[in-house]
Amino acid sequence: MKNALTSIHIAIIRTSFTLNVAIRIKNRFGNLGYTLNFSTPGSPLALFTDASDHAFGSVLQQFEEDSWKPLAFFSRKLSNAHKGYSTYYKELLGIYLSIKQFKHILERRHFTVCTVHKPLMSAFQQKNEKASPRQLGHLQYISELYTDIRHIGGKENIFADSLSRIKSILEIDYDKIADAQIDSKDLNELRSKPSLHFKQYSSDSGKLLWCDISTTKIRPFIPQDFRMHIFQKIHSLAHPGVKSTVKQIASRFIWINIRKDITQWATFFIHCQKNKINRHTRAQIATYIEVDDRFSVINIDIIGLFPTSEGRKYCFTCVDRFTCWIEVIPFANLTAEIVARIFYDYWISRLGMPYCVITDQGSEFRSELFKNIGVICRFKVCTATAYHPQCNGEVERIHRTLKAAIRGHNSIKWTQTLSTVLLGLRSALHSDTNYTNAQMVITLL
């Protein structure tokens, strides 16, 4: 075990880049759970943990090819309550949460917990009276998997030690910000708004810093001279989009017109303009040929499921584009044969063969049977764009009126009231033509 621990320096060279990335992610978001590789059954496992005054970190490593190779990283910031606890409890809490994080890997496996805090080696031999109930709960959870805790030197625990050290990537001098807030007119304007609640907090040097506490996060007010610096530091991490940048900065800081400024800076950020690909592919606006003949262009569709009435649950709807004449045929089973038969019996045989039939991409309309009817009757079948009902908008809009009228009758047997509903739709006067659908079909010959 000792020889294996000394070979950790080889693993440090192999994974230094990945560790740097993991630390940047942890510093930015506070919590980190990062997986590098999968565990190999039978290989020795070791969980290296460390805790500081602000956070704890752990690295799950696997011994293979004469060296320790990291499998996963884990880190978490300490809460304000945990920061006041003793070093012993912080280290124990780090081991407990790390085992809980990697339980799916460590369960039923032999592993060793390596820590730089030597008193933890005798944690399971001490009397229960010396530990608090919470510490006893953590020790009991750890003992359910394994209790082999070993002490290592700080040089052998570089990974976990690095993850437990919080370093500010923003490099913000809050003392200078506090001095600049004194003469800021924008601060007085924001403090006068009733939706915001400002409170003074002390910086590390004792200077008072005005912060907004109206949200779940404490947001310090940023004067004019520091705004661009904060934007560049946060946006330069991964160069996210405008919405993501606004959300990240506005949730941590506050100033007048913060969203407007960030949107403008992110839109015209020179590095994003050079490297990002912005595609604005837009199709040309299509021109539709006006229909000037009855029953030449037909929109058809199927609606359902309706409550079963006289054994029928679906409706086949046909709408003529020129006259807006509507046919609604209820039926029981949704199959391609029944749909094709209904269209032929109730529309083609009565009103003639259309020139074009517009449908959605339902399987009933894309079947070979329906295509063959189109070939025999010599009409063209045009399918609408998937997930875009506006292409078949005329029949889709009539569906809304039809369903509302059927529900208005409040009848369980909706098939018996369907004829009355169709009578009302066909006899309704249209304001754009001053004719009803029936007049367009029957009288204007």
Solvent accessible surface area in square Angstrom, and as a share of the most:
residue,aa,sasa,rsa
1,M,85,0.38
2,K,160,0.68
3,N,128,0.66
4,A,14,0.11
5,L,15,0.08
6,T,66,0.38
7,S,17,0.11
8,I,1,0.01
9,H,89,0.40
10,I,83,0.42
11,A,1,0.01
12,I,34,0.17
13,I,140,0.71
14,R,135,0.49
15,T,20,0.11
16,S,52,0.33
17,F,153,0.64
18,T,31,0.18
19,L,13,0.07
20,N,86,0.44
21,V,49,0.28
22,A,0,0.00
23,I,31,0.16
24,R,118,0.43
25,I,60,0.30
26,K,0,0.00
27,N,23,0.12
28,R,50,0.18
29,F,122,0.51
30,G,6,0.05
31,N,86,0.44
32,L,10,0.05
33,G,55,0.53
34,Y,70,0.27
35,T,91,0.53
36,L,59,0.29
37,N,85,0.44
38,F,173,0.72
39,S,33,0.21
40,T,61,0.36
41,P,117,0.74
42,G,77,0.74
43,S,18,0.12
44,P,69,0.43
45,L,4,0.02
46,A,0,0.00
47,L,0,0.00
48,F,1,0.00
49,T,1,0.01
50,D,7,0.04
51,A,13,0.10
52,S,12,0.08
53,D,93,0.48
54,H,98,0.44
55,A,0,0.00
56,F,3,0.01
57,G,0,0.00
58,S,0,0.00
59,V,0,0.00
60,L,0,0.00
61,Q,0,0.00
62,Q,2,0.01
63,F,51,0.21
64,E,51,0.23
65,E,133,0.60
66,D,116,0.60
67,S,2,0.01
68,W,4,0.01
69,K,45,0.19
70,P,8,0.05
71,L,5,0.02
72,A,2,0.01
73,F,0,0.00
74,F,7,0.03
75,S,0,0.00
76,R,92,0.33
77,K,94,0.40
78,L,10,0.05
79,S,55,0.36
80,N,131,0.67
81,A,67,0.52
82,H,47,0.21
83,K,82,0.35
84,G,69,0.67
85,Y,81,0.31
86,S,67,0.43
87,T,78,0.46
88,Y,46,0.17
89,Y,10,0.04
90,K,16,0.07
91,E,6,0.03
92,L,0,0.00
93,L,8,0.04
94,G,1,0.01
95,I,0,0.00
96,Y,33,0.13
97,L,27,0.13
98,S,0,0.00
99,I,0,0.00
100,K,108,0.46
101,Q,71,0.31
102,F,7,0.03
103,K,75,0.32
104,H,142,0.64
105,I,31,0.15
106,L,1,0.00
107,E,84,0.38
108,R,237,0.86
109,R,57,0.21
110,H,114,0.51
111,F,1,0.00
112,T,8,0.04
113,V,2,0.01
114,C,0,0.00
115,T,0,0.00
116,V,47,0.27
117,H,34,0.15
118,K,124,0.53
119,P,72,0.45
120,L,0,0.00
121,M,85,0.38
122,S,61,0.39
123,A,3,0.02
124,F,59,0.24
125,Q,140,0.62
126,Q,57,0.25
127,K,142,0.60
128,N,103,0.53
129,E,150,0.67
130,K,153,0.65
131,A,12,0.09
132,S,47,0.31
133,P,118,0.74
134,R,138,0.51
135,Q,27,0.12
136,L,58,0.29
137,G,36,0.34
138,H,19,0.09
139,L,13,0.07
140,Q,119,0.53
141,Y,45,0.17
142,I,0,0.00
143,S,49,0.31
144,E,119,0.53
145,L,37,0.19
146,Y,68,0.26
147,T,64,0.37
148,D,30,0.16
149,I,12,0.06
150,R,90,0.33
151,H,76,0.34
152,I,5,0.02
153,G,35,0.34
154,G,52,0.50
155,K,165,0.70
156,E,38,0.17
157,N,1,0.01
158,I,62,0.31
159,F,2,0.01
160,A,0,0.00
161,D,46,0.24
162,S,29,0.19
163,L,0,0.00
164,S,0,0.00
165,R,110,0.40
166,I,63,0.32
167,K,138,0.58
168,S,83,0.54
169,I,46,0.23
170,L,31,0.15
171,E,122,0.55
172,I,27,0.14
173,D,61,0.32
174,Y,77,0.29
175,D,41,0.21
176,K,121,0.51
177,I,0,0.00
178,A,5,0.04
179,D,67,0.35
180,A,35,0.28
181,Q,5,0.02
182,I,137,0.69
183,D,128,0.66
184,S,17,0.11
185,K,173,0.73
186,D,44,0.23
187,L,4,0.02
188,N,93,0.48
189,E,91,0.41
190,L,6,0.03
191,R,112,0.41
192,S,85,0.55
193,K,87,0.37
194,P,138,0.87
195,S,87,0.56
196,L,35,0.18
197,H,113,0.50
198,F,23,0.09
199,K,102,0.43
200,Q,68,0.30
201,Y,70,0.27
202,S,80,0.52
203,S,22,0.14
204,D,159,0.82
205,S,72,0.46
206,G,48,0.47
207,K,82,0.35
208,L,95,0.47
209,L,13,0.07
210,W,50,0.18
211,C,5,0.03
212,D,0,0.00
213,I,48,0.24
214,S,51,0.33
215,T,70,0.41
216,T,144,0.84
217,K,102,0.43
218,I,92,0.47
219,R,28,0.10
220,P,13,0.08
221,F,0,0.00
222,I,0,0.00
223,P,8,0.05
224,Q,118,0.52
225,D,125,0.65
226,F,41,0.17
227,R,11,0.04
228,M,75,0.34
229,H,66,0.30
230,I,1,0.00
231,F,1,0.00
232,Q,80,0.35
233,K,67,0.28
234,I,8,0.04
235,H,1,0.00
236,S,53,0.34
237,L,43,0.22
238,A,69,0.54
239,H,56,0.25
240,P,26,0.16
241,G,40,0.39
242,V,53,0.30
243,K,180,0.76
244,S,46,0.30
245,T,0,0.00
246,V,15,0.08
247,K,151,0.64
248,Q,28,0.13
249,I,0,0.00
250,A,5,0.04
251,S,38,0.25
252,R,67,0.24
253,F,7,0.03
254,I,10,0.05
255,W,4,0.01
256,I,31,0.16
257,N,92,0.47
258,I,18,0.09
259,R,147,0.54
260,K,143,0.61
261,D,31,0.16
262,I,0,0.00
263,T,56,0.33
264,Q,100,0.44
265,W,51,0.18
266,A,8,0.06
267,T,56,0.33
268,F,148,0.62
269,F,25,0.11
270,I,100,0.51
271,H,98,0.44
272,C,10,0.06
273,Q,94,0.42
274,K,151,0.64
275,N,116,0.59
276,K,82,0.35
277,I,137,0.70
278,N,99,0.51
279,R,199,0.73
280,H,144,0.64
281,T,130,0.76
282,R,205,0.75
283,A,99,0.76
284,Q,171,0.76
285,I,168,0.85
286,A,70,0.54
287,T,129,0.75
288,Y,166,0.63
289,I,159,0.81
290,E,154,0.69
291,V,31,0.18
292,D,125,0.65
293,D,82,0.42
294,R,68,0.25
295,F,31,0.13
296,S,22,0.14
297,V,19,0.11
298,I,0,0.00
299,N,1,0.00
300,I,0,0.00
301,D,9,0.04
302,I,31,0.16
303,I,13,0.07
304,G,48,0.46
305,L,125,0.62
306,F,29,0.12
307,P,96,0.61
308,T,84,0.49
309,S,2,0.01
310,E,103,0.46
311,G,43,0.42
312,R,100,0.36
313,K,69,0.29
314,Y,34,0.13
315,C,0,0.00
316,F,0,0.00
317,T,0,0.00
318,C,1,0.01
319,V,0,0.00
320,D,0,0.00
321,R,71,0.26
322,F,69,0.29
323,T,2,0.01
324,C,42,0.25
325,W,33,0.11
326,I,2,0.01
327,E,12,0.05
328,V,9,0.05
329,I,14,0.07
330,P,23,0.14
331,F,12,0.05
332,A,37,0.29
333,N,88,0.45
334,L,67,0.33
335,T,56,0.32
336,A,23,0.18
337,E,112,0.50
338,I,57,0.29
339,V,0,0.00
340,A,2,0.02
341,R,153,0.56
342,I,14,0.07
343,F,0,0.00
344,Y,96,0.36
345,D,50,0.26
346,Y,93,0.35
347,W,1,0.00
348,I,13,0.07
349,S,73,0.47
350,R,141,0.51
351,L,49,0.24
352,G,32,0.31
353,M,119,0.53
354,P,5,0.03
355,Y,152,0.58
356,C,14,0.08
357,V,0,0.00
358,I,22,0.11
359,T,0,0.00
360,D,45,0.23
361,Q,74,0.33
362,G,22,0.21
363,S,85,0.55
364,E,27,0.12
365,F,3,0.01
366,R,130,0.47
367,S,25,0.16
368,E,119,0.53
369,L,71,0.35
370,F,1,0.00
371,K,97,0.41
372,N,74,0.38
373,I,25,0.13
374,G,4,0.04
375,V,114,0.66
376,I,137,0.69
377,C,10,0.06
378,R,213,0.78
379,F,12,0.05
380,K,122,0.52
381,V,44,0.25
382,C,42,0.25
383,T,69,0.40
384,A,9,0.07
385,T,84,0.49
386,A,50,0.39
387,Y,221,0.84
388,H,81,0.36
389,P,80,0.50
390,Q,125,0.56
391,C,48,0.29
392,N,1,0.01
393,G,29,0.28
394,E,47,0.21
395,V,0,0.00
396,E,59,0.26
397,R,123,0.45
398,I,32,0.16
399,H,9,0.04
400,R,162,0.59
401,T,56,0.32
402,L,0,0.00
403,K,72,0.31
404,A,53,0.41
405,A,33,0.26
406,I,14,0.07
407,R,169,0.62
408,G,64,0.62
409,H,83,0.37
410,N,139,0.72
411,S,47,0.30
412,I,152,0.77
413,K,103,0.43
414,W,7,0.02
415,T,17,0.10
416,Q,109,0.49
417,T,24,0.14
418,L,7,0.04
419,S,81,0.52
420,T,76,0.44
421,V,7,0.04
422,L,14,0.07
423,L,121,0.60
424,G,41,0.40
425,L,36,0.18
426,R,46,0.17
427,S,63,0.41
428,A,48,0.37
429,L,121,0.60
430,H,65,0.29
431,S,110,0.71
432,D,124,0.64
433,T,59,0.34
434,N,107,0.55
435,Y,86,0.33
436,T,16,0.09
437,N,8,0.04
438,A,30,0.23
439,Q,70,0.31
440,M,27,0.12
441,V,23,0.13
442,I,106,0.54
443,T,90,0.52
444,L,69,0.34
445,L,181,0.90
